[in-house]
Amino acid sequence: MAYRKIAMERDKNVALVAHDNKKQELVEWAKYNRILLAHHRVYATGTTGRILEEELGFEVIKLQSGPLGGDQQIGARIVDGEIDFLIFFWDPLEPVPHDPDVKALLRMAVVWNIPIACNRSSADFMISSTLMDEEYDRLVPDYDGYRTREVVGRTRAHQALA
C-alpha cells in the first residue's frame, strides 16, 4: 500500500475527551501537564472543555458534549486533518448510551493514524515524547485507490448516473 505524509507542526492540535467518571482523572492529568499542553491548541468536548479551561487558565476550543455529537465533531476534525493527537480517558467497564459514537471516534483516529492515549499511562508517555514538540510527518495510507475503486454489484447504467 502506498502512503502519503501529513505534516504535523511543532504546535499540535490535541483533543481531550473523557467519560463522566474519568473527567476528574483527565483534569488532574492536564493540570500536571499544563506547561507541556500550554503551547498546543487544545480541543475538548462539552463539560470537559469548560472544566479544563477553568483549571488550566488558557483557551480550550469547546465542542458539543459527547452524547450530543461532540465525539463525532472530534472525529470529523480528525478526518479533516485538524486534530493531530487524541487523549480519550474512557471507561471500559461503564456502558455509555453513545457507545457507537465512541467506537467511530476511535476508528477515525486509527484510520488517519493519529496518536491515541486511552489512559493516564499512555498519555504520560506520549505527551513526554520528544516528538510532541517537534514537527512530525505522519504516514497515512493513500486512500485514493479506495475512493476510486469499482463497487461490486453496480451496473454500468448506475455508474453512468453517478
Helices and strands as residue ranges (DSSP letters): E 3-8, E 13-18, G 20-22, H 23-32, H 34-37, E 41-45, H 46-56, E 61-63, G 66-68, H 70-79, E 85-89, H 99-111, E 116-117, H 120-127, G 130-133, E 136-141, H 144-147, H 156-161
